[in-house]
Amino acid sequence: MFLSFTLSRRFEAVELLLSRGSEVNGKSKDGRTPLHLAADSSQEWTDCVRALMQQSTVEVNARSNDGQTPLHRACWWGHLHTVDMLLGHNGIDANVVDSDGDTPLHVAVRGRNDKLVSVMLNQGSVQLDIQNKKKMTPLLEAVSRGHLGMTHKLIALGANINAVDGDGNSCLHLAVKRKVFNSEGAPMDLLNEFCTVLNLKKNRRLSGIVVARYLSSQGADFHHKNNNNNTPLDLIKDPNLRKKLETFSPPQCVFCEDEVATETFFPCKHLSLCKKCCPPKIPKRCLKCGQKLTSKNSLEAPTRGKFTTVSEPTSSKSQPVESPVLDEKFLQDVAQNLGGKWQQVGRELGIKTVRLEIIKNDNPFDTVEQSFQMLWRWFTHCDPETRTHRTLRKALEKCKCFDALECLPQTM
């Protein structure tokens, strides 16, 4: 009786039965409870959901015969307030998988409701990288369905960008197959920059090619082969675009050809190795050209607190500059005092806007880390002759970063 009243949306009858102690977790033939039915209504029924959830014995994670919880059903319908109420319950498990291996987040992503996905992602316990039976993660679902805003949010929260589906496809394979992406919540400024880099008109900023470039900037691997032995680059028909995208791809280890290279050896730069393959000592000669190797340099930017002294990587002897030693404390002190002006300072130091956007997206909501990575980028990529206190001071003065200026020595 309770189930039939819930199914027919007769709230007064539901309230009466609840007041008389009716079984709140009774199930229908297909395993659905009253809470399933209330959440599964085509029109959101928050009054009934709230009344049921106020019962101390209610099972918020009850599973129907297909393994779905009330949260799955609310996500399927896109019921924002119901999802919010369910997530607010102390006993909620937001990561239950149904018979297809889908979590509520999978279902929400497929529903194309950006606000609903944001509500789900605000729940700290939601796991981002659960794979369903097709090996699809929520991120892969978002890319395959062209939801760029959702993709951007998932990446910012740490979703595995190099996850692969059951066919071995990465997010890049899926991106280049799509003609166009949805613009809601998309990082448009960054996409515009990538259009410029690829020599494309801005009306193509939501194309699969431009989105693939964005994904590669977040760490996606253009060299990964799917089960058909194709890399994402192999799927790009335009040879000019393919060549441009290949130049932006992170270099692969020349030994194992599986991992991204993290160290490169100077001066020829032919030898780039991953952490596993990199020897503890510098090899005497390059295996490709036979040139004598003098030093190596990390291809990865450190995080704050990970290094103490930096020297010129292209020579075994450090070259004289105004400040021969740049230690961790110097970079940290300046970074701590740049605040929201770090991008402006970066532009004054000659760092391209697209690189600053990548730094911003790689370190969301952390202006100190963003500032630090910007300074590190400048130090490791500028002309050694301009890598001076004077250059940095000039940029800080122009941007009126007076607190940061106080961190620099007064005399050279």
Buried (B, 14 or more C-beta within 10 A) or exposed (E): EBBEBBBEBBBEBBBEBBEEEBEBBEBBEEBBBBBBBBBBBEEBBBEBBEBBBEBEEBBBBBBBEEBBBBBBBBBBBBBBBBBBBBBEBEEBEBBBBBEBBBBBBBBBBBBBBBEBBBBBBEBEEBEBEBBBEBBBBBBBBBBBBBBBBBBBBBBBEEBBBBBBBEEBBBBBBBBBBBEEBBEEBBBEEBBBBBBBBBEBEEEBBBBBBBBBBBBBBBBBBBBBBBEEEBBBBBBBEEEEBBEBBEEBBBBBBBBEEEBBBBBBBBBBEBBBBBEEBBEEEBBEEBEEEEBEBBBBBBBEBBEBEEBEEBBBBEEBEBEEBBBEEBEBEBBBBBBBBBEEBBBBBBBBBEBBBBBBBBBBBBBEEEBBBBBBBBBBBBBBEBEBEBBBBEBBBEBBEEBEBEEBBEBBEEEE
